[in-house]
Every structure is written in structure tokens, then in C-alpha cells.
Amino acid sequence: MNTEQFHELIETLFVGLLNQSEYGEEFAFYTYGPECIHRIGYATNMTPEIIEQAAKKKVDLIVTHHDAWDFVFGMKEECHRLLASHGISHFFVHLPLDYVEFGTCTSLFKAIGIDHVIQKSIESDGRSLPGIGEFEYPISFQELSERVSTVLGETIKSWKNSEKLIKRVGMITGAGNSTKCLRDAHYSECDVYITGEKVLYTIQYAKFIKMNLIVGSHTFTEIFGVRSLVEKMKANYDSLDIIELVEDHVE
């Protein structure tokens, strides 16, 4: 796959979403690597450690959900220096990957065994609305908590705030810690809300409205969407070599 084919494929996969962002730079393709892409490495985050790992594995292109954050002062500049030094390109796609049909929320729904996606996560009035999914047969909160922990491969946090069996699930992967997100899930009659970050107010509000709450990490609630994206690349260009770049459980 060459870079022109890559651009064309991304436009096809995101069916117009790349033109709808109103929140600054939500995707970019930094072309430091070769014109022909043979090996793609993927991760949730862009960090110097990810680039060094990619260089050792002879990756041509790194695909991530997040760019290096501006507020992690100096890290973006260091990442660009390393990408140029190692001759590796980088593509990141943030909000469009949250909202596309195969995106972060929908992919995690699939991973935890949701049977029916009622609504994928969408943007409304400048913020994310939860994806809504249902199990065909309700399960216990304990079973769901254990399932999420196993799927994410990490210890999660969970708060059982009602005795309901879990049928309807609300989810925003990553930073879905806003009480507005919880309220959206509550209004959608969800039995549990799953996300990747929490603050004091998240926990207090979940308890107040008797919403069961499961919190994993920002990184590992969102890796499934990135994996779905690179799998679609592989489906279109079978000669591509796809590898996951390993991130630490630091959150």
C-alpha cells in the first residue's frame, strides 16, 4: 500500500467524518516514512516509547487514536524528532474513530459480548453521547465486571449502585467521566455505565442516581477501535503486516 492508497482508504472508511470535526486537529498523517507501507504498528497513544518500539520492529507507519498531547509539554516535539530520525510515518484519528460505525465504543461492545447495538456513540452539541447496547439475556453486575476486566487485561474499578441485572449498557470509551455522560446513560434507561476515566463527581453522581459504574483505563478501553481500523486496512491490503505496539497499564 502506498501513501496515496492509504489516503483513499481512510476517506472511504470514515465516510465524511473527517470533514465534520469542529474541535481542532482531530486527525493527521505525518509522512516521515517510506512511500510504500509494508508494516503498520498500532497503539492508543503516541509517545517516544511507542516510536522506539516501532523502530525496533521495523514499522513503516504507526496508527494511533491519540496524537502526542500538547499539554504533556515537550513530548509532541520529541515524538516528531524521533519519527523523522527513524523514518516512520504517523497517522492518528481521534473523534472520527469514536463516532464511526466500527469505532472505539462499538468495538468494545463487541469485545464484551453485547448482542445488540442500539446506538453508536455520536457527537451532539459539542460533546459525545454514550453508545447504547444490550445483552440478549441479562447478566449480573459481578459477571459483567469480571468480563470487562478480562477483556481489557487490567484491574478495573466498579461501583454496584443497584441490584438490577445488567441488560442495557451505556458506554463512552476513554474520558467519559462527565456527569452529563452519566445523565445521558440514565435518561436512556441503562443499567450500567462503562468508561475509561473517573473523577470524584463521576462516582458521586453514579451513586446518587443508582447507576452501576465500571471504569477501566483510557488507553485500554480505546485500543479496540484502533485494532478494528488496522484490521480493515489489512482486509483491503492483505500484504500488510499488522502488529500491536505494547503499552503499559499505568493509569
PLY file of the C-alpha trace (Angstrom):
ply
format ascii 1.0
element vertex 251
property float x
property float y
property float z
element edge 250
property int vertex1
property int vertex2
end_header
0.00 0.00 0.00
1.39 3.39 -0.93
0.56 6.71 0.76
-1.96 7.73 -1.91
-3.82 4.44 -1.45
-3.70 4.97 2.31
-5.34 8.41 1.98
-8.04 7.00 -0.30
-8.76 4.11 2.07
-9.06 6.40 5.10
-11.52 8.64 3.27
-13.57 5.58 2.32
-13.57 4.08 5.81
-14.62 7.29 7.56
-17.33 8.23 5.02
-17.22 12.01 5.51
-16.45 12.10 9.24
-13.02 13.56 8.57
-14.71 16.70 7.25
-17.05 17.18 10.19
-14.65 17.93 13.04
-15.17 21.33 14.63
-12.81 20.84 17.54
-9.38 21.49 16.09
-6.99 18.95 14.66
-8.63 15.55 15.21
-6.61 13.59 12.66
-3.34 13.97 10.78
-0.92 11.98 8.65
2.73 12.85 9.29
4.78 11.48 6.40
8.26 10.78 7.71
8.35 7.19 6.46
8.62 5.42 3.10
6.17 5.92 0.24
5.30 2.21 0.28
3.88 0.95 3.58
4.56 -2.69 4.42
4.33 -2.88 8.22
1.88 -0.99 10.45
2.16 -0.78 14.22
-0.81 0.40 16.25
-1.47 1.71 19.75
-3.86 4.03 21.56
-1.28 6.70 22.42
1.68 8.33 20.69
4.72 8.50 22.96
8.51 8.35 22.50
8.43 4.80 23.88
5.94 3.71 21.21
8.19 5.15 18.47
11.29 3.42 19.80
9.36 0.14 19.97
8.13 0.65 16.41
11.67 1.34 15.20
12.93 -1.94 16.71
10.10 -3.78 14.95
10.85 -2.07 11.60
7.43 -0.40 11.35
6.77 1.94 8.41
3.62 3.58 9.83
2.26 3.99 13.36
-1.53 4.28 13.68
-2.89 5.67 16.96
-6.10 7.07 18.40
-4.32 9.99 20.11
-1.63 12.32 18.91
1.04 13.25 21.43
-0.75 15.67 23.74
0.24 19.37 23.63
-0.21 19.66 27.39
2.37 16.94 28.05
4.86 19.72 27.48
7.62 18.98 25.01
6.52 15.43 24.18
4.99 16.19 20.77
8.18 17.87 19.64
10.23 14.90 20.81
7.90 12.47 19.04
8.29 14.33 15.75
12.05 14.35 16.18
12.08 10.59 16.72
9.68 9.88 13.84
11.93 11.86 11.50
15.07 10.24 12.88
13.74 6.70 12.42
11.89 7.39 9.16
8.47 6.32 10.45
5.17 7.93 9.44
2.31 8.51 11.89
-1.44 8.64 11.42
-3.76 9.48 14.31
-7.53 9.79 14.25
-9.37 10.89 17.36
-13.06 11.90 17.36
-13.83 10.39 13.94
-12.74 6.99 15.31
-15.05 7.46 18.29
-18.05 8.05 16.03
-17.50 5.78 13.02
-19.57 2.58 12.77
-16.63 0.31 13.71
-15.22 2.78 16.25
-13.99 2.67 19.82
-17.32 2.17 21.59
-18.79 -0.28 19.09
-15.59 -2.33 19.08
-15.55 -2.61 22.87
-19.24 -3.55 22.84
-18.34 -6.42 20.54
-15.42 -7.47 22.74
-17.58 -7.75 25.89
-20.30 -9.70 24.09
-23.03 -7.12 23.57
-25.69 -8.69 21.34
-27.45 -5.60 20.01
-26.02 -2.10 19.44
-28.97 0.26 19.90
-26.98 3.45 19.26
-23.34 4.02 18.45
-21.57 6.85 20.25
-22.26 10.14 18.45
-21.47 13.84 18.73
-24.23 16.23 19.78
-23.92 19.89 20.76
-20.15 19.68 21.04
-19.92 16.58 23.22
-20.07 12.80 22.99
-23.26 10.89 23.67
-22.91 7.35 25.01
-23.20 4.31 22.84
-26.08 2.11 23.95
-26.03 -1.67 23.70
-27.99 -4.59 25.09
-27.35 -8.17 26.08
-29.96 -10.57 24.81
-30.07 -12.15 28.25
-29.35 -10.05 31.37
-26.23 -10.86 33.39
-25.13 -9.95 36.89
-23.05 -6.86 37.62
-20.33 -9.12 39.01
-20.19 -11.16 35.80
-20.00 -8.04 33.66
-17.28 -6.52 35.84
-15.18 -9.67 35.56
-15.77 -9.82 31.81
-14.66 -6.20 31.29
-11.55 -6.75 33.41
-10.64 -9.86 31.41
-11.22 -8.18 28.05
-9.20 -5.09 28.99
-6.48 -7.19 30.61
-6.35 -4.96 33.65
-7.82 -4.37 37.09
-10.89 -2.17 36.80
-12.84 -0.06 39.27
-16.52 -0.84 39.78
-19.35 0.51 41.91
-22.53 -1.54 42.35
-25.22 1.07 42.97
-28.32 -1.04 42.33
-29.43 -4.65 42.43
-30.50 -4.67 38.77
-29.37 -7.38 36.43
-27.50 -5.83 33.51
-29.25 -5.76 30.16
-28.78 -2.23 28.76
-25.25 -0.79 28.78
-24.18 2.82 28.22
-20.58 3.48 27.23
-18.13 6.21 26.34
-14.61 4.89 25.97
-11.72 6.99 27.24
-12.58 10.24 29.03
-16.28 9.70 29.64
-16.10 10.94 33.22
-18.56 13.83 32.85
-21.73 13.72 34.91
-23.54 14.76 31.72
-22.47 11.46 30.16
-23.83 9.56 33.14
-27.06 11.54 32.93
-27.36 10.63 29.24
-26.98 6.94 30.12
-29.52 7.35 32.93
-32.06 9.01 30.62
-31.51 6.14 28.15
-32.51 3.68 30.92
-29.12 1.98 31.07
-28.41 -0.47 33.87
-24.67 0.27 33.88
-22.29 2.89 32.52
-18.80 1.92 31.33
-15.98 4.38 30.65
-12.22 4.85 30.82
-11.80 7.67 33.35
-13.46 8.89 36.53
-13.28 11.77 38.98
-14.98 12.30 42.34
-18.11 13.70 40.69
-18.47 10.64 38.44
-18.64 8.37 41.47
-20.92 10.66 43.48
-23.42 11.13 40.66
-23.49 7.41 39.80
-24.32 6.66 43.43
-26.95 9.42 43.56
-28.84 8.16 40.50
-28.24 4.49 41.42
-26.31 3.82 38.23
-23.91 0.89 38.28
-20.48 2.09 37.18
-17.45 0.34 35.65
-14.24 2.24 34.93
-11.27 0.80 33.06
-8.36 2.83 31.70
-8.42 5.44 28.96
-5.82 3.50 26.99
-7.34 0.04 27.07
-10.99 0.98 26.65
-9.97 2.57 23.33
-7.44 0.13 21.85
-10.24 -1.99 20.33
-11.27 0.80 17.96
-7.69 1.22 16.72
-7.45 -2.54 16.23
-10.67 -2.54 14.21
-9.25 0.23 12.00
-6.00 -1.56 11.19
-7.87 -4.82 10.62
-9.88 -3.02 7.94
-6.64 -1.82 6.39
-5.40 -5.41 6.35
-8.69 -6.58 4.80
-8.17 -4.15 1.92
-4.41 -4.76 1.51
-3.67 -8.32 2.57
0.10 -7.94 2.14
0.24 -5.51 5.08
1.92 -6.76 8.24
-0.01 -5.53 11.32
1.45 -5.56 14.83
0.24 -4.17 18.15
2.70 -1.88 19.91
2.55 -2.75 23.60
1.57 -0.06 26.11
1.92 -0.25 29.87
-1.01 -0.34 32.30
-0.05 2.89 34.06
-3.44 4.53 34.73
0 1
1 2
2 3
3 4
4 5
5 6
6 7
7 8
8 9
9 10
10 11
11 12
12 13
13 14
14 15
15 16
16 17
17 18
18 19
19 20
20 21
21 22
22 23
23 24
24 25
25 26
26 27
27 28
28 29
29 30
30 31
31 32
32 33
33 34
34 35
35 36
36 37
37 38
38 39
39 40
40 41
41 42
42 43
43 44
44 45
45 46
46 47
47 48
48 49
49 50
50 51
51 52
52 53
53 54
54 55
55 56
56 57
57 58
58 59
59 60
60 61
61 62
62 63
63 64
64 65
65 66
66 67
67 68
68 69
69 70
70 71
71 72
72 73
73 74
74 75
75 76
76 77
77 78
78 79
79 80
80 81
81 82
82 83
83 84
84 85
85 86
86 87
87 88
88 89
89 90
90 91
91 92
92 93
93 94
94 95
95 96
96 97
97 98
98 99
99 100
100 101
101 102
102 103
103 104
104 105
105 106
106 107
107 108
108 109
109 110
110 111
111 112
112 113
113 114
114 115
115 116
116 117
117 118
118 119
119 120
120 121
121 122
122 123
123 124
124 125
125 126
126 127
127 128
128 129
129 130
130 131
131 132
132 133
133 134
134 135
135 136
136 137
137 138
138 139
139 140
140 141
141 142
142 143
143 144
144 145
145 146
146 147
147 148
148 149
149 150
150 151
151 152
152 153
153 154
154 155
155 156
156 157
157 158
158 159
159 160
160 161
161 162
162 163
163 164
164 165
165 166
166 167
167 168
168 169
169 170
170 171
171 172
172 173
173 174
174 175
175 176
176 177
177 178
178 179
179 180
180 181
181 182
182 183
183 184
184 185
185 186
186 187
187 188
188 189
189 190
190 191
191 192
192 193
193 194
194 195
195 196
196 197
197 198
198 199
199 200
200 201
201 202
202 203
203 204
204 205
205 206
206 207
207 208
208 209
209 210
210 211
211 212
212 213
213 214
214 215
215 216
216 217
217 218
218 219
219 220
220 221
221 222
222 223
223 224
224 225
225 226
226 227
227 228
228 229
229 230
230 231
231 232
232 233
233 234
234 235
235 236
236 237
237 238
238 239
239 240
240 241
241 242
242 243
243 244
244 245
245 246
246 247
247 248
248 249
249 250
